[in-house]
Structures are given as C-alpha cells and as structure tokens.
Amino acid sequence: MWSSGRGRWWTSVRLRTSLLAVALTTMVNGHCRAEGWMLTLLDGEAVVIDGARRLTAGPGLRVSPGALVETSATTALVRFEGPDQATIDLGPDTRAMLAPDNATARGGRPPAVYLQQGSVKLTSQEGSTFPGLVAPGLELLPFSGSAVVQVGKGDRAVFAEAARLDVGERHSGGVPRFLKAGEFYSGDGKRAGIVAERPTADWLKQVPRAFRDPLPLRAAALRDKPFEAPPLPGPTYEQLARWLGAEPYVRRDFVSRFKPLARDAAFRRALQSHLASHPEWAVVLSPDR
C-alpha cells in the first residue's frame, strides 16, 4: 500500500514538474518571438514585405515572422537586431526572409533567416547563440560568434569570421562541414563544396565594406521610437515572383498569406501563366477542381 501511494505521489510530482517545464519553455519562446527583429541601421534603400503589405524600411521598424527584406544594388547596409542582441546585417542586392514561419533546419531548429540571394553577416553577443541560417543548397546550425554568408547564382560561400560553424549541404548526398574560426567554405549548392584555411583575396574584395567594421547596437535607443513605415503600392506579382517560385521549403504559407492579392485580375493572370513555378496556387485559381 505504501509503495502504491508513493508511486502515485511520484507520478504527481513528475506531472507537475513537466507542466512547469512546458509553461516556462512557452514563456521563454513566446518572449523571444514577441521581441522579434527590429531594423536599427539603414544605409541606402530597402523594402520590407510584412504579411501582404509592402513597406518602406526605416530605423525602428519591427517586422513580423516571415517578413521579406530586399535591398538595392546601391544599399550599403541594413541591420536588424533581435533576441539576445543578435544581429543580421544585409548587404547590397540581397533578398532574405527573417524568422521564416514553419521552417526548420537540420535537427528541427528554426533558423533566424533564410537567405535567397546576396550577402549577410550574422553575429551573436558573447554568451549567446545565433539561431542559424538556411539558404538554397546550405544551412548553418546555431553558433556563437560571427559569420558571413554569400549566395550568388552559381556559388555559395561561408566565412567563419569569429566562430566555429557546422555547415550542412542541403543537396542529395551532402554532408556536414565543420569550420574553425577563420576558415572558408565554398560550393555551388549542388555538389560537395570545399573548405579552405582562409577566404580568397578576390572573395574578400566582394564583402560589403560595412561588414568589416564593428557597429554599435541601437535597439535600446529605438525601442520607444517605433517607425511607422509608409506603405508602398503592391506587392505585384512581378515583385513577389522570385519568392513565389522559391523552393517549397520557404513558400509553405505563401498561399494563405498572399491569397488576398489574387483578387487583383493582373495578379491572378500572372499566377495562372506561371502556375508551373508554384502549383500550390491551383487550389486558389480553380477551387472547384
């Protein structure tokens, strides 16, 4: 009898402990998600598509999970600061999704950014961890320190500036590559890449100058100065085309997210004309089928 009562008591304790752990995890994750990412530095021009709205970027702008950020060829730097003072620096001619919804990297961890094209520098503060990155053909698991990633039409590059990195190749037969601080990974996203002791001189010339200098954190100064982003026309199909036709990994929620845009006749016609690039839109264009 005592043994049975003790078993019930121990089961109750374990249940309460488990519920408390779940509650604390929910609170912590909820806090990080609520804090989100804030644009704190802008040198040049950038456009943000937050939800289905197209907005002018500016310091103090907070973005929702899944926000699409695009910079121009003349943009020097766009910085976002997030949980634990992590930073995402975007260079010129770059397209990225911040905190992609429903996306996970190897190991089931959600990344902080999906880089479709361009250059990005990722940095965590001492004692914290950057959540990771995914791009066509590669991924970075969470790390501490700083790293630079570049995605071009036929090349992928990762520089472990001040970090030990676990770089995964996302193509068939791809393997993890482990980089020590200072090492450099390069590949085409389709075949096995190579790891070198240091970046090439030619590659270093391409790195945005703004990535080379330490910049002060500004989120605290902007926290009470929210930026009311002026809305822009659109987005049109042409402005979304590269995202709508991106790999399925990143466009999972695009149908529900951008469905209201299909009420526009021109947007709807363009969807139909390019349906092979995003066949999931057939349910919107022909629901009776």
N, C-alpha and C positions, 0 to 999 in steps of 0.2 A: 504493500500500500504506500509506504513512504517513497519507494523507488518510483512508483507511478506518479505520485504527486510531484516529486522532484522533476520528473520528465516533463510534466505539464508546465511547471514553473519555468524550466529552462527553455522550453519551446516558446513560452510567452515572452521571455526576456529577449530571445533571438528575434522574434517577430517585431517587438518594439524597436530593437536596435536597427533592424533592416529598414523599417519605416522611417526612422530618424535619418538614416543614411540617405535614403531616397529623397527625403524632404530637403536635406542640406545640399545634395547634388543639384536638385531642381532650382534651389535658391541661387546657388553659385552660377550655374549655367544660365539661368534667367537674367541674373545681373549682368553677366558678360554680354549676352545677346542684346539686352536693353541698352547697354552702354554703346554698343555698335562702333561704327567708324565715322570720324569727323574729318572733313577736309580742312587742313590747317595752313598749308602753304600752296600758293599758286603763282608760278612764273610763266605766263603765257595764257593760252586758252584751253578750256576743257569743257566737255558736255557730259552731263550725267542723265541716264535714263533710269529713273527711280519708279518702280512699278511700271505703269504705262505712260508716265509723264516724262517729257524731255525738258531738261532744266539747264540753265546757265550755272556753271560751277563758281564757287567763291568761298573764301575762308570762313569757317563757321558752319558750313553746310553739313548736316548729319544725313547719312544715307541709310536706307533700309537694306536688309539682307538681299542679295541678288542684284544690287544696283550695278548697272553697266557704266563704265567710265571710258571715255575716248578722248585722247589728246591729239593735237595737230602736229604737223611736221616741225613747226617752229616753237612748240612748247618746250621750255627748259625743264620744268619740274612741277609735279602735282604730288603733294604729300597728304596721306591720311594717317591719323593716329587712332589707335584702338585700345582694346583692353590691355592692361598691364603696360601701357605706354609703348606698345609695339607700333612700328611704323611701316607703311607701304609707300615707297617713292616710285612714281611712274615717270618715265622719260618721254621723249617725243614720239609721235606716230605709234601710240600704244593703245590697245584695247584690252580691258580687263573687267572681270566680274568680281565684286567684293562679297565675301561671305556667301558663296553660292548656296542656295537652298537645295536641300535633298542631295547634295553632292558629298561623296566620301572619298578619301584616299585609301591607299593600302593600309590595312589594319583597322578600317572602319572609322577613321578620324576625319572630321570635317575640316577642309582646308580654309585658310583665310582669303585666298584669292585664286581665281582661275585666269591665267594669262593666255589670251588668244594670240596676241601679236605684240611685239615691241620689247621694251626693257623695263625691268622692275628691280628695285633694291628693297630687301626685306631685312628688318632689324628688330631684335628683341633687346630689352634692357637687361642689365646684369641681374641674375637670379630668376629670370622669367624665360618663357619658351615661346617662340613664334609658332603659330598653329600649322604652318605648312602651305604648300602651293601645288596646284595641278596645272598642267599645260598640255597641248597636243603632243603626245609621244613621251612625256616625262612627268615626274612628280617629285616633290621634296617633302619628306616627312618632317614633323615638328623638330625644331632645332633651337639652340641658343647661340646668339651672336649675330652676324650679318652675312648676307649672301646676295649676289647679283645674278639674275636670270634674264636671258635674252631668247626670244623666239622670232625667227625670220621665216621666209617662205620655204627655205630648204635647209635650215640649220637650227640647232638648239644648243645653248651654252649655259653653263652654270659655273660661277666663280665662288668658291668658299672663301670669301674675303677674310672673315674672322669667325669661323665656325667649323665644326665637324658635321658633314652632311651625309644623309642617307638619300641618294638619288635613285629613283626607280624608273626603269624603262617600261613604258606602257604598251609596247608593241609585242607581238607574238614572239615568245622566246626571250623577252627582255629580262634582264637580271638587275638586282640592286648594285649600285656602285657607291662605295664609301670614300668620301673625300675628306682629307685632312685640311686644316686651315692653310690657305694659300694655293690649294690645288684647283685644277680646272677640268671640267668635263665638256666635251663637245660631241655632237652627233647630228643625225638628220631626222630623228624621231621614228625611223622605220627599221634601222639596223643598229647593231651594237655600237655604242659610242666608245670614245677613248678618254682616258684620264691622264693628264699631264701634270708635271710638278708645278707649273705656273702658266698663266694665260700667255697667249702670243702677243707680241707688240702691236700687231695690226688690230687684234680684238680690243686691246686696251684703248686704242685710239677712238674706237666706236662708243666706248662707255660714256654716257652723259656726264658732262663736267660736274653737274650738281651732285652726282653720286659720290664724288671724291671728297667732298668737304663735310665735316660734321655740322649739323644744323640743330638749333635749339628746338625743344618741344614747345608747342604753343597751345595745346588743347586746353590747359587750365585757364589761360588768359582769354580764350574764346568761349568758354563754357557758358557764360552768361550773356553772350552776344551772338545768338543764333542768326544765321544768314538766311534771309527769305529769298530763295532762288527765283529769279524771274523765269516764268515758263516760256518755252520756245515752241514754235509750231511743230506738229508731228508727235511722235515719230512716224515717218512714212515707211513704206515697205523698203525702199532703197536704203534708208538709214538703218534699218534693222536686218537687212538681208544677210550679212555675214554672221550675225548671231542666230537668226532663224535657221540657217543652213549649217550651223556648227555641229560638232559631234553630239550624238544623243546624250552623252554624259552631262552636258551643260544646258541642254534645252528642255529638260524634263517637264518643267512647269510653264513653258512658254505659251502653250495653247490656252490655258486658263488665264494666264497673266495678260496676254495681248489679244484675247478674243474680242473685247470691245472695239478694237481697231478694225476688225473685219467688217464692221458696219459700213465703213467707207468703201464706196464702189471701186475706187482705184486700188486700194489696199487688197480688196478681195480678188480683183482680177489678177493682180501680181502674185498672190498666193496660189491661185489656180495655175498660172503659167509656169510657176516654179515648184509645183507640188512634189516633184521627184526629189527635191532637195530637203523637203520636210513633210513626208507623207502623213504624219500625225494630224495635219490640218484637214485631212479629208473629212473627218467627223464634223468639222465646223462648216465646211463648204457644202457637204451633201449629207446632212443629218439623217434623212430618210433612207439612206443606203446603209 
